[in-house]
Structure formats: C-alpha cells, structure tokens
Amino acid sequence: MENTNAKGLSHGKIILMGEHAVVYGEPSIALPFPAVEVAVTIAPAEDATIIDCSYYSGIAAEMPEILQSLQTAINTALKSLNKENTPLAIQISSTIPPERGMGSSAAVSVAVTRAIYNYFNEELDYDRLLELVDVSEKVAHGNPSGLDAVTTSGDSPVFFRKGHPFVPFDLRLDGYLIVGDTGITGQTKAAVGSIAARLKTEKKVQTEKEIRLLGDLAEQAKQYLETNQPERLGTVMSQAHNLLAELGVSSDELNHLVGAAKQAGALGAKLTGGGRGGCMIALAASEQEAQTISQALQDAGAVKTWITYLNQAVTV
C-alpha cells in the first residue's frame, strides 16, 4: 500500500573550516545547517511524473537541462525500487539558496529520495541513501567528495580529509552561527584555479605554508567545538579568513561583511565555501548578540542572514 502523502526532508550545510586547503590534503569541517531546508511531498499522479518547484512546473521528463541532477535523483530512486513506470506528483520546497556552498543540490536529492522511499513504504538505510544520492551528485558536480550528501542528511559535524573516511564528531559548543549572503554567486572553480596558479609562482613556498596553517586551524577548531571553547573558535575562524584573503579567494563584499560582523561583536568571522562571493559566517556567544550581528550584516549589505544555535540536535 502506498503512502499517498509521503514526505522527505533535508537541511543545508556550512563549511566551517578548511575550505580550499582540503584540496591539498588538509582537513576541513562541515556542519549541518538546519536554518535552511528542503521539504518534498509526493502524491499519486495520473499519466506521467510531474514536478512542482521554484525552477520548473510540469512533466518531469521535460525538465530543462539545468535540473538534470534532480531528474537523475528521481530516476535513480525509482529504479532502485523497480518503480520506474509509476507516475508521481512531486512538490519541492526549498529555502536553501543555490550556488552558495550550502549543499542545495545534495539536499534536494536527499529529500526526494527519502520522499520516494516513504511513498512506497520502503525502508531506506543511511548507507543506501548516500549511495543513491551520489549518483545525482555526480551529475551536478562531476566528482563529488560526498561531503554535501553526508552533512545535508546527517545530524553531526563532519571532519574530512581527502582520501580518508568522514569522521562525525560531537558538537558541544554553546554558541550561535550567523550566515550572511553577499547576494553574489560564489566562484569556486576560479578560486581553486587561482590557488593552483599561485603555487606555480614565486609565492609557492608562502602559499604552501598558508595551506598548512589552514589545516592546523581546522584541527584546532574541531577541538574547540568538542570542548565548548567559543572564544578560541572565533579566533581561529578570523585567522582562517585572513589566510584565505591572502590566498586571493575572498572578495571586497565578503571582507566588508566579515568586518561588519566583528565590529558588531562577533567572536570571529570568515568566508565559507568557495569564496569570491557566496556567504560568510560569524560566531556569537548569545542569541541576543547573534541578532545584533545579523542586523549589522543586513545594514552592511547582506541580502539575507540566518542564525542557528550550534549545540542542538538536527532532526530530519
């Protein structure tokens, strides 16, 4: 018997530390970010599977190429259940902004897969979920690390080093994370390329040192998250931003928002993700301080801000 009002949920993700350095084997930390989420509802359809989302409304088979990863997520989940010919009405609601490093494509695939399995009342274990989502993520990103799928579907921070298993760990930090959106699409590919080019110049030794320092700061940040040391975490966040700016992957807009957050009382602030646009993050000791920082970011030009309490369980 089918569940005719099936739902699937997921949430966003934030890279806290280690962006760019992770490309060169240094560690990084990603956090689930429940302040933004994806909700998918599935009901029966008559003749063909139909989609209703902010980018497209109509027959799934006729979706534009930009939504190819969504098409793949649907087809992969249905095929895994031998239900490819079952028409569904799929409604997708998302508050995760695309191309901001928050894991939008993975979160949609996670929620869609969960909803399809719920619709057919089939069990979906976590490893199987990640395996299915990886198929659509390869369409979206070519050779994904899997980090987005893990953090948009899970409830723990993840410590990650290229070529090593993901290491979930306990978050025990009493603090608030504020995210500010510059309103400018991040330029991850260009930023990654610029660091690679920098390693071929007379700044090679300096660049290698800065990359190692970013890795060291990520190691420290994990310790501070596990032992409730928000002031020290804020300090290493700000140090990481200075190194990323030195590496050339920040932007005037990001630097302006980072400065505004610190002036408003943030314990620390930095860019998050690929850089050269996208989002920045700031750490606050209390909810009231987080609200003050959020308002300061909006006054400084952030098109959107979000706040989440770090020491909380994420439920999906």
N, C-alpha and C positions, 0 to 999 in steps of 0.2 A: 504494500500500500504506500502510495506516495504522500509526502508531506506537502500539501498544496500551498503552504505559506512559509516556505523554508527561508532561513536567513543565514548569512555568513558575515563575520566581522573581522576586521584587522585594524591596525593603527600605523602611525608614522614611525620614522626612526631619525635619530640625530647622530652624527659623528661627533663625539665629544673631543677626542684627541687622536692624533696620529695621521690625519689626512695627508696625502702626498708622500710622507715618509714610509707609509705602508707599502708603497710601490717598490721600495728598495729594501724590503725585508724587515723593516722596523714594526713594532706593534702599534695597534690602534684600538680605540674603544668606541663601541656604538651602543646607544641606549634606545630602548623602546620609547616612543613619544606619543602617549595616549591623548594629548591635547588635539590631535588631528586623527581622523579615522575614515575608514571605508565601511559602508554597510550595503550588502547585496541582498535583495529579496527575489525569490523565484516562485513563479506560479505556472500553471499549465498554459500552453498556447495551442492554437488550433492547427495551423498548417506548417509553420516554419518558426524557428527560434528568432525572437525579436529582442532588441536591446533598447533600453531607455537610460541614457546617461547624459551628462552635460555636453559631451562632444558629438553625440550621434543618437538619433532615434529612428529605428527602422529594422529591417531584416538583417540578422547577424551576418549572413553570407555576403551582404553588400556593403559591409563596413569599409570606410576608407583605409588606405594602407597604414596611416599613422596609428591605427588601432589594431595592427596585426598581432601584437603581443596579447591583447585581450581575446581576439579570435582564437589564438593558439591555446590560451588558458582554458577557454570553454571547450574547445575540441578535445584537448588532452584529458580533461576531467571526464567528459562524456565517454570517450574511447576507453578509458580505464575501467569504466563500468559497463561497457558494451551497450551503451545507450545513445549512440551517435544519431539515431533517427528519431529521437524523442524531442518534439518541439517544446521549447520553454519560453516563458516571458521573463526576461532578466532585467531587473531595475537596479542601477548602481548609483549610490550617493556617496560622494567623497568630499571631505574638507581638506585633503592633502594637496597643497599646490604642486603642480607638475614642474619638473626641471628645477627643483630647489634642493636636491640632495636629501629629501625626506622619504625616499623609498616608494614613491607613488605607484610605479608600475608593479612592483612586487606586492604591495599591499592590495592592489586590485586583484591580482592573480590569487593571492591567499584567500581573500573574501569570496571570490567567485567559486573557487574550488571547494571551500567549506560549504557554501550555499548549495552547490550541486550535489555534494555528498549528503547533505541534510535533506535535500528534496527527495532523494531516493532511499532515505533512511539507512544509509550505509556507514559503517564505521570508517573513520579516517585517522590513522595513527600519524604521529608527528613526522616521522621519517618519510612516510609515503607522501605527506603533504609537501615537504621540501623537494622531494624527487619530482613531483608533478609541476610545481611552481618553477623549478629550474628550467623546464622545457620552454616556457613562455619567456622567462628572463633571458635566455639565450637569444631569442628573437629581439628582445628590447635592447640588450646590451652586448651581444656578441659572445663575450667570455666572462660572465659574472662570477664574482667570488662566492656568492651565496649569502653574503652578509645581510643584504636587504631582506631576503626571504626569512632568515632566522630572526631578525630584530622586529620585523613588522608582524610576525606571527607569534613571537615568544614574549615572555614576561621578565626576562633577565637581561642585564647588561652583558655585552659580549666583548671579550678580549681576543683580538685576532692578529695573527701574524701569517703572512703569505706562506703557503705551503704547509701550514700546521692546522690541526683541528681548531674549531671555535671553542673558546673556553668561557662558558657562562659563569658569572660570579655574583655574590650577594651585594646589593647596594644598600648601604646603611647610612647614607649621608642625609642629614637633616638640612635641607636647603631647597631652593626653588630655581628652576631653569627658565629663563626667558629667551624666546627666539624672536628675532626681528628680521623681517623680509625686506631686502632692498628694493624689491619690485623689478629687479634686473635678472634675467636668466643667467645662471652660472655658466662659466666657460671651462668646464672640467678638462676637456681634451686639449685646449690651448694651454691651460695652466700646467698640465702634466708635461706637455711638449716643451714648455719653456724651461722647466727644471732640467729635463733631459738635455736640452741645448746648453744650459748653463754649465753642466758637467763636462762639456767639451771645450770650455774656455779657460782663461787664466784663473777663474774663480772656482775651479774644480775642487781643490782642497777645502776651501771655505764652505762650499756647498755640501760636500760630504760630511763635514763637521756639523753643519746645521741640521742635516737629516738625522744624524746620530743623536743630536740633542733633542730633537722632536720625539724620537723613540724613547729616550730616557725620561722625558716629561710624561709620556703616556704611561710608562711603568709606575712613576710616582703617583699619577692621577688614580690609577687602579687602587693603590694602597690607601689613598685619601678617601676614595669612595667607600672602601670596605671598613674604614676605621673612623668615619664621621669627623673629617677634618676639612670643613668647607673653606676656611680661610686659606689653607695651603693649596687646596684645589684651585681656588680662584687665582692664586699667584701663578701656578703653573699654566693655567689657561691663558693668562695675559702674556706670559713668556713665550708660549707657543705661537700666539698671534704675531708677536714681534718677529719671530723667526720666519713665519710664513710670509709676512710682509717683506722681509729681507730677501726671501726667495723669489719674490715677484708675483705671488699668487693672490694677493689681496687686491683691493681697489679703493679709490677715494671714498666711495659710498660706504664700503664696509668699514674702513678706518674711521670714518665720521661717526657711524653708529657705535662702534666699539668705544670710541672716546666719549660719546654722549652717555653710554651706559655706565662707564667708570666714574664720570663726573656726577652721575645721579646716585652713586653709592654702591655700584656692583662690586662684589668681591673679586671679580675677574671677568674678562670678556674676550672673545675671539671670533674669527670667522669659523664656519662649519662647512664641511664638504669641499667641493672642487675649487671654490673661490672665484675671484674676478666677477663677482655678482652673487646672486643667491642669498643665503641667510648668514646671520651671525647669532651667537649665543652669549648670554650673560648669566652669572650666578648671583643669587641673592640669599641672604640669611633668613629672611622672614617674608611672609606673604605681603605685608604692607610695603616692604622695601621692593618686592618684585613688582607690585602695582606702580610704584613711583618710577621704577626703571622702565617699565613698559610704556608709561605715558611719556617719559623723556625720549624714548626711541621714536614714538609716533610724532612727537614735536620736532624731532631731528630728521624726519623724512621717511621713516619706516612705513611701508604701505600696509603692513599687518604685523601684529605681535601675538604671541601665545605664551601662556605660563603653565608650567606643570610642577607639582610637588615631587621631588625626586624619590623620596623614601616611601613609595607606595606600590602596592601590588597592581599589576596590569591584568585585567580580566578580559578575555575575548570569547 
